[in-house]
Amino acid sequence: MHADTAISRQPLGGADSFFIRSGYRSRNQVEYFLDEADDAITWQPDVYPYAAARAKELGRDVLIDIGCGRAGKLASLASEYPAWTFIGVDFGDNLLWCRDNHSFGQWVEANLESTEGLPIAPSLVRRSLVVCSDVVEHLVNPMPVLSLIRGLLHEGSAEAVLSTPARECRSGYDTPGPPRNRSHVREWASDEFQALLHTSGFKIHHAGLTRSDDFSNGLSTQLLLVGAEGEEGGRP
């Protein structure tokens, strides 16, 4: 289906809908997302290379991956940057798999819809950049994970790289929802997600589109670089 990417005539929603336009239906619950690759497609192939390049530019050598899944993309970066420290944050079977199968990294257990802080040494946070790639759309309540990310920025992490589907590029601004992907609670149009971030205390340094996968190469995923509002952050 060809998505209608024309600007919607509807105003943005309010905070109670996480700024998604009126009429959209989100799911009330989804099953735990088990990060099992069953094909040769790499999803969001450019997000982690972008984050690594930004970390290098800022002189940071710690990558904190919020919602790391089985950390396949972190593993690729660990091979490329063996001197760096990688911290994966997740819970359940995905995190257990990381602990059992990866020879690198620190693995921190956290429920992203309830955890208020992470047991990461301040010295590591101050050397870090945060990644949260295609996670928020899986959460019934995205506010706790946004609060976690904002907290890391206030503690000295340079910036955060975020990605999430761009609804206007997939099913259209005014699609009624819920998403076709049954593991997604909701999907934001780009202006909706940026409104959520602004209201949640983030300063957006860059917002654009990136490839959803390396098979279709379609630009249908939002890619954002953010800092904490009122913080100097890591921007040169």
SULGIGI-V220559 format. One line per field, one symbol per residue. ss: DSSP state (h for helix, s for strand, l for the rest). phi: phi as a letter, one per 30 degrees, with the letter a starting at -180 (. if undefined). burial: + if it has 16 or more other C-alpha atoms within 10 Angstrom, else -. A space follows every 10 residues. Layout:
ss = ???
phi = ???
burial = ???
//
This chain:
ss = llllllllll llllhhhlll llllslllll llllllllll llslllhhhh hhhhhhhhll lsssssllll lhhhhhhhhh llllssssss llhhhhhhhh hllllssssl llllllllll lhhhhllsss sssllhhhll llhhhhhhhh hhhhllllls ssssslhhhh llllllslll lllllllllh hhhhhhhhhl lsssssssss slslllllss ssssssssll llllll
phi = .dddcddddd dddcddchid dejdccddab dedddcdcac dcdhdcdded ddddedecic bbcccdidid iddddddddd bdddccbcba aidddedddd cccbicccda ddcbdcacdc eeddedccbc bbchcdddcd bddddddedd dddddkddab ccbaecedcc bjecddiddd dddcdabcdd dddddddedd jccdcabacb ddaccdiddb bdbbcbbdei cdicdd
burial = ---++----- -++---++++ +--++++--- ---------- --+++-++-- ++-++--+-+ ++++++++++ +-+++-++-- ---+++++++ +--++--++- ---++-++++ -++------- ---+++++++ ++++++++++ ++++++++++ ++++-+++++ ++++++++++ +++++-+++- --++++++++ +++++++--+ ++++--+-++ +++-----++ +++++++++- --++--
//
